[in-house]
Amino acid sequence: MATSWIRDPRARSLDELLSLSPAADTLRAWDVAMWRDPATDPLLLELCRLRIGQMLGLDPRTRPVSPAAVAAGLDDATIADLPRWPTSLRFGARERAALAFAEQWLFDPSGVTDDDCAALRGAIGDPGCAAFTMGLALSEAMLRLELALGVARTAGA
Amino acid sequence: MRIAPPPGKLTFLEHRPELFAAFNRFYGTLWTEGVLDQPTKEVARLRNARVTGCGICRNLRFAGARDGGLGEELVAQIDDAHASSALPERFKTALRFVDVLLGPAPGDVDAELADELQRTFTVAELVELALTTAIAQGLSKAAVAWGPAPDIPLTIVPTPKPGGAVAPPADPE
């Protein structure tokens, strides 16, 4: 279990902390809707969430993953290959379009190019891009909250 | 904009209207029913807008925060020199945390900042400060990545409510 700098017994997990806000229920509802939305590709979104977490210092091999992504084919070998996504044969054009967009999004969204956007639109369509963008925003936000509040999760924690 | 909104809509996120509505219920609840005061939330949101470089977000003002006393003389000080500004100490403490959260190492909250945050805010307020900042960053990044987001004139909009939506100007064509 992570040890938070917040001196409060509720600082054991992000869920417990978020429950202190009146917005917690609507946040959970948005998150659930995200993963269930027919335009969301759970494998793509989970790959990008893991990759963003990795770039922020969280080992993707120890992170909990969405059951929907596992059902869609996400496995340990693919997760282990995440740092090599530009060249690994485990990642096709669709995954590369999403991961390229997500990496640029993380540290310099102004560096996203017309080609990056066109590749993503070509891969998942406009409804897919809307769902993916909201998913990316929410995923990064939750990762940053875990880290900043000192409650980063590992699988099974 | 590199992706057009659906016909008659303001943002491309409305290609998934149910998801966008779920987001707006959350965001409206966070702003209107949250435990952290609106001026402090707005300080965090505007700091993010400047750090992320969103020309829309940094020129939007939420009316509730303005009514709560966050005028332009204070907003102007939410820049890189905020630590030495004349901003109230509460805002300065919030901004130190916001800068860590938005940066490349969001876990780097040092002991001195941690103590200061806990002297200044309740735990629930801290959570909302972090949540507001992180979600605002996502919104700004969406505008920038799919933009580029143009600079807009200073625009005061109603504070988001659960049944409404964030009300920026229409996405540029």
Interface residues (C-beta under 8 A of the other chain):
Chain A: W5 I6 R7 D8 R10 A11 L17 L18 L20 S21 P22 A23 T26 L27 A29 W30 A33 M34 D37 A39 L56 G57 F101 Q104 W105 F107 P109 S110 V112 D114 C117 A118 R121 D126 P127 C129 A130 A131 T133 M134 L136 A137 L138 E140 A141 M142 L143 R144 L145 L147 A148 L149 G150 A152
Chain B: R2 I3 A4 F12 L13 E14 H15 R16 E18 L19 F20 A22 F23 R25 F26 T29 L30 E33 G34 V35 T52 G53 F97 V100 L101 L102 P104 A105 P106 G107 V109 A111 A114 Q118 V123 A124 L126 V127 E128 A130 L131 A134 I135 Q137 G138 L139 S140 K141 A142 V144 A145 W146 P148 P162
